[in-house]
Structures are given as structure tokens and as C-alpha cells.
């Protein structure tokens, strides 16, 4: 039996007049992906308050800051490592099991680049936090086999939009960031399409399925 964590990319959109967004959101859902950490690193005292304001069994995931994935492109440079350490601190404060990396289509995976990313991962003790990696790429371009091997080596969860494609790696944990089939994230799913996503997940017989909605009707 698969355990489902279902939520959205942030809680600020969940507006109920007279109520605080996070607490209200956490009464309706059991999971949220903190997407704002891609754009800005929050104060750790604020992060602690997020954990305190939700039920004990509520789960967070944390999207890694853009400096790591887009500016330094997973190179093991001092500033990149420092930023990633803060992201790991945020995960541990939130008791999050998942750190989400989203890399741009322009990131190539030469042999040298693979070794550089390996050095990056080797710089940290990842115990207790699974890396979830959405490898964005140009249309029709497959995930390189060398990258798949690296992800398997470090037990990285390959994240895809299951409304569009299948993961390249089987795992006991399925993590999908769902945008839909429209331009950018402008899409509203039909019930039939949601059932198709559900059937894809069930067919994998995974222990846990994490579904993070990012479409405008999330």
C-alpha cells in the first residue's frame, strides 16, 4: 500500500479570510513543497515557526536555492557549498526528508561535470535527507545514462511531471512536481487526468508517493 503526500508548491496562495494561510493549509493537506526557498533564503527563526505552526505529522520538502543549481550549477565552490549547507539546515529544522533540486535545460553533463557533481555530493552528510532532482532538459532530450548512474549511486529520486512522462529511475519513493500539459503552468487537470497520474503511481508499487502541484489551479 502506497502512502500519499499531496500538496502544492507553497501555502501563500491558500487564502481564507480571517485565517493564517499555513495553519489553514495544513488542516486541508498533509504536505507542502517550500518553493520560495529557490528565490530567497529565509531566516531560520522563521523556518522554526513554520514547523511549530503545523501538526506533528505534516511534512515539508524544500526546494534548493537557485544559487546552487543555476548560478554555481552544482559545482563544489565555497559559496555554493555554504548555500547548500543552509538548505540542509532548513530541511533538518522542518524535519523534511526531501531536498528538491531543479536544474536548467542548459546544464550539460560531460564526464567532467559528472565528477564535479559527485564532489559536490561528497561534501555533505546526506543522512536523513533524500535528494529529489528534476533534471530539466530540452524537448525530446533524454537523461544521460552517466547522470542516471550518478543519481543511483547517491539514492537520488528522479523527479518528473507524471502527467507528461515517466521517471528514468525506479525508486521506493515517487516524487512528482506536476504542472500539466499547458504552456508554463497554465493548466487545470480533468478528473480523468488525475486518475491517470494515480494509476501510474500505483503501478510502480512504491512505498511513498509525493505529489506537488504547481499548476495555476493547484
C-alpha positions as CSV (number, residue, x, y, z in Angstrom):
1,X,0.0,0.0,0.0
2,X,1.4,3.4,-1.1
3,X,1.4,6.3,1.4
4,X,0.4,9.5,-0.4
5,X,1.7,13.0,0.4
6,X,-0.3,15.5,-1.6
7,X,0.1,19.3,-1.6
8,X,1.2,22.3,-3.6
9,X,4.3,24.5,-4.2
10,X,3.7,26.8,-1.3
11,X,0.9,27.8,1.0
12,X,0.6,31.6,0.5
13,X,-2.0,31.1,-2.3
14,X,-4.3,29.3,0.1
15,X,-6.3,32.3,1.3
16,X,-9.2,32.0,3.7
17,X,-10.5,35.4,5.1
18,X,-9.5,35.9,8.8
19,X,-7.2,32.8,9.0
20,X,-3.5,32.4,8.6
21,X,-2.5,30.6,5.4
22,X,-0.1,28.0,6.7
23,X,-2.3,26.8,9.5
24,X,-5.4,26.7,7.3
25,X,-3.4,24.9,4.5
26,X,-2.1,22.3,7.0
27,X,-5.7,21.5,8.1
28,X,-6.5,20.6,4.5
29,X,-3.3,18.9,3.2
30,X,-0.6,16.7,4.7
31,X,2.4,18.1,2.7
32,X,3.8,21.2,1.1
33,X,6.8,21.9,-1.0
34,X,8.5,25.1,0.1
35,X,9.1,26.7,-3.3
36,X,10.1,30.1,-2.0
37,X,13.5,28.9,-0.8
38,X,14.5,28.8,-4.5
39,X,14.3,32.6,-4.7
40,X,15.2,33.7,-1.2
41,X,16.8,32.1,1.9
42,X,14.5,32.6,4.9
43,X,15.6,33.5,8.4
44,X,16.0,30.3,10.4
45,X,13.8,31.6,13.2
46,X,11.0,32.0,10.7
47,X,11.6,28.4,9.5
48,X,11.3,27.1,13.0
49,X,8.0,28.9,13.3
50,X,6.7,27.1,10.2
51,X,7.4,23.7,11.9
52,X,5.8,24.8,15.1
53,X,2.6,26.0,13.4
54,X,1.6,22.7,11.7
55,X,0.7,19.2,13.1
56,X,3.5,16.8,14.0
57,X,2.7,14.5,11.1
58,X,2.7,17.3,8.5
59,X,5.5,17.1,6.0
60,X,7.6,19.6,4.2
61,X,10.0,19.4,1.3
62,X,12.5,22.2,0.5
63,X,13.4,23.5,-2.9
64,X,17.1,24.3,-3.1
65,X,18.2,27.9,-3.7
66,X,18.9,29.0,-7.3
67,X,22.5,30.0,-6.5
68,X,23.3,26.3,-6.1
69,X,21.5,25.0,-9.2
70,X,21.6,27.9,-11.6
71,X,24.4,30.3,-10.6
72,X,27.0,27.8,-9.5
73,X,25.5,24.9,-11.4
74,X,26.3,22.3,-8.7
75,X,30.0,23.0,-8.8
76,X,31.7,22.4,-5.4
77,X,32.6,26.1,-4.9
78,X,32.8,27.6,-1.5
79,X,29.7,29.8,-1.8
80,X,27.7,27.0,-3.4
81,X,28.6,24.6,-0.6
82,X,27.8,27.3,2.0
83,X,24.3,27.9,0.5
84,X,23.6,24.2,0.2
85,X,24.5,23.8,3.9
86,X,21.9,26.4,4.8
87,X,19.4,24.5,2.7
88,X,20.2,21.3,4.6
89,X,19.8,23.2,7.9
90,X,16.3,24.3,6.7
91,X,15.5,20.7,5.9
92,X,16.5,19.5,9.3
93,X,14.6,22.3,11.2
94,X,11.5,21.4,9.2
95,X,12.2,17.6,9.7
96,X,12.0,17.4,5.9
97,X,13.0,14.2,4.2
98,X,13.3,15.8,0.7
99,X,15.6,18.4,-0.8
100,X,14.4,19.3,-4.3
101,X,17.0,20.3,-7.0
102,X,15.7,21.8,-10.2
103,X,18.4,22.3,-12.8
104,X,18.1,24.2,-16.1
105,X,18.0,22.7,-19.6
106,X,21.3,24.4,-20.4
107,X,23.2,22.4,-17.8
108,X,25.3,19.8,-19.7
109,X,26.6,16.5,-18.3
110,X,30.1,15.9,-19.6
111,X,32.3,13.4,-17.8
112,X,34.0,16.4,-16.0
113,X,30.6,17.8,-14.9
114,X,29.5,14.4,-13.5
115,X,32.7,14.2,-11.4
116,X,32.2,17.8,-10.2
117,X,28.6,17.0,-9.1
118,X,30.0,13.8,-7.4
119,X,32.5,16.0,-5.5
120,X,29.6,18.3,-4.5
121,X,27.5,15.5,-3.1
122,X,30.6,14.0,-1.3
123,X,30.9,17.3,0.6
124,X,27.9,16.6,2.7
125,X,26.4,14.0,5.0
126,X,23.0,13.5,3.3
127,X,21.8,11.1,6.0
128,X,18.1,11.6,6.6
129,X,17.5,13.8,3.6
130,X,16.9,12.4,0.1
131,X,17.9,14.5,-2.9
132,X,15.0,14.9,-5.3
133,X,16.2,16.0,-8.7
134,X,14.1,17.5,-11.5
135,X,16.5,17.4,-14.5
136,X,15.0,19.9,-16.9
137,X,16.2,19.4,-20.5
138,X,15.4,20.4,-24.0
139,X,12.4,18.9,-25.6
140,X,13.0,15.2,-26.5
141,X,16.5,15.1,-24.9
142,X,16.9,12.0,-22.7
143,X,18.5,12.0,-19.3
144,X,22.1,10.8,-19.9
145,X,23.0,7.3,-18.7
146,X,26.0,8.7,-16.9
147,X,23.7,11.0,-14.9
148,X,21.3,8.2,-14.1
149,X,24.2,6.1,-12.7
150,X,25.3,9.0,-10.5
151,X,21.8,9.5,-9.2
152,X,21.5,5.8,-8.4
153,X,24.9,5.9,-6.6
154,X,23.6,8.6,-4.3
155,X,20.0,7.3,-4.0
156,X,18.7,10.4,-5.7
157,X,15.0,10.4,-6.6
158,X,14.4,11.3,-10.2
159,X,11.5,13.8,-10.3
160,X,9.4,14.2,-13.4
161,X,5.9,15.6,-14.1
162,X,4.0,12.3,-14.2
163,X,1.3,14.0,-16.3
164,X,3.9,14.2,-19.1
165,X,6.5,11.5,-18.7
166,X,7.8,8.6,-16.7
167,X,10.8,8.6,-14.3
168,X,14.1,7.2,-15.6
169,X,14.8,5.5,-12.3
170,X,12.7,3.1,-10.2
171,X,12.5,4.0,-6.6
172,X,10.6,3.1,-3.4
173,X,9.7,6.8,-3.3
174,X,7.9,8.6,-6.2
175,X,8.2,12.4,-6.2
176,X,6.4,14.3,-8.9
177,X,6.2,18.0,-9.5
178,X,3.0,18.4,-11.5
179,X,2.5,21.3,-13.9
180,X,0.2,19.8,-16.6
181,X,0.2,19.9,-20.3
182,X,-0.4,23.6,-20.9
183,X,2.1,26.4,-21.6
184,X,4.3,27.0,-18.5
185,X,1.9,26.1,-15.6
186,X,-1.3,27.4,-17.0
187,X,-3.4,24.3,-16.8
188,X,-6.3,22.7,-15.0
189,X,-6.4,18.9,-14.7
190,X,-9.5,16.9,-15.5
191,X,-10.6,14.2,-13.2
192,X,-9.6,11.6,-15.8
193,X,-6.1,13.1,-16.0
194,X,-5.7,13.0,-12.2
195,X,-6.8,9.3,-12.3
196,X,-4.1,8.6,-14.9
197,X,-1.5,10.1,-12.6
198,X,-2.8,8.0,-9.7
199,X,-2.7,4.8,-11.8
200,X,0.9,5.5,-12.9
201,X,1.9,5.8,-9.2
202,X,0.0,2.7,-8.1
203,X,1.6,0.7,-10.9
204,X,5.1,1.5,-9.5
205,X,4.2,-0.2,-6.2
206,X,6.2,2.4,-4.3
207,X,6.2,2.9,-0.5
208,X,5.6,6.6,-0.7
209,X,4.3,8.9,-3.4
210,X,4.8,12.7,-3.1
211,X,2.7,14.8,-5.4
212,X,3.5,18.5,-5.5
213,X,1.1,20.5,-7.7
214,X,2.4,23.6,-9.4
215,X,-0.3,24.4,-12.0
216,X,-2.3,27.6,-11.6
217,X,-5.3,25.6,-10.4
218,X,-3.2,23.7,-7.9
